[in-house]
């Protein structure tokens, strides 16, 4: 029997909460001297809080919805290319933690 796929078998709000917990752990583990990592985590947490209210959607929608949210935000936010890259890399790390 294979391990469950959290992205497909977990309700969207629960998966968003798991992703938030991973980001909070990353943020607190980054330490005081790593402001970039704390910023990346808090940026993603803000987006997750907006997306996490979706109801009746399975978790497989989370990666696509987060990608769309980040694309829209990156188009208007004045972030450096390095910040955008760091945010995207951290999001990919979180997604890897949620996959079996």
N, C-alpha and C positions, 0 to 999 in steps of 0.2 A: 504494500500500500504506500503510495507516495505522500509526501508532505502536502498539506493544504496550500493552495496559492492564495495568499492574503489579498492580493490585488483583485481577485475575482470572487472570493468567497466571503469577503468582509463588507458589511454595509459602509457606504461612503463616509458617514460621520465618524464611525468607529475607526476607520483607516486614517482619516484626517487627524483624529486624536492620537493614534499611534505615531504618525509622522510628527505631530507637534511634540510629543514626548521625546522622540529622538532628537529633534532640534533643540529642545530645552536642555537635554543632557549635553549636547554638543556645545551649546552656548555657555553653560556653567562650567564645562570642562575646558573651555578655551583659555580661561584665566584672564587676569586683568591686563596682561601685556599683549594679548592678541585681539585688538579692537576689530580688525578686519573680520575674523571668524565670528565674533559676537555680532557684528553688523549683518553679516550674511545670514546668520541664523534668525536674527530678529526680523529681517526683511522677509524671509520665507514664512516665518510665523504669522506675520501680518496678512500675507496672502492666504495662508491656510485658514486663518480665522474667518475670512470672507467666504472661502469655498466650503468650509466645514459645515455650513448650515444646510447643505443640500440633503434632501430626504428622499428615500426610496430609490437611490441610485447605488449600484454596486461600486466597489472600490476601483474597478478597472477604469472608471472615468477620471479618477484623480490625476494620474500623470498628464493626460491630455488637457484637462481643465487648468492645471497648474501651469503647463507650458503656455497655454493661451493667455492666462493672466499675466505671466511674466513678460511675454512678448508685448502685450499692450502697455504694461508699465515701463518696460525698457524704452519704448518709443517716446515716452514723455518725460520720464525721470532723467535727471542729469547725473547719471552714473558713469564712472570711467569704464573702459573696456575691461580692465582688470577686475573691477567690482562685479560686473555682469558675469564674467567668467567664473569668479569665485562663487557667486550665488548659484549658477547652474551646476558647478561641480559639487557643491554641497547638496543640492537637491538630488543629483544622481546618486550620491552616497546614501542618502535617506531611502531612496527607492530600492537600492540594493539591500538595505537592511530589512525591507518589507517583503522581499521576495525570498522564497525557500531556497 
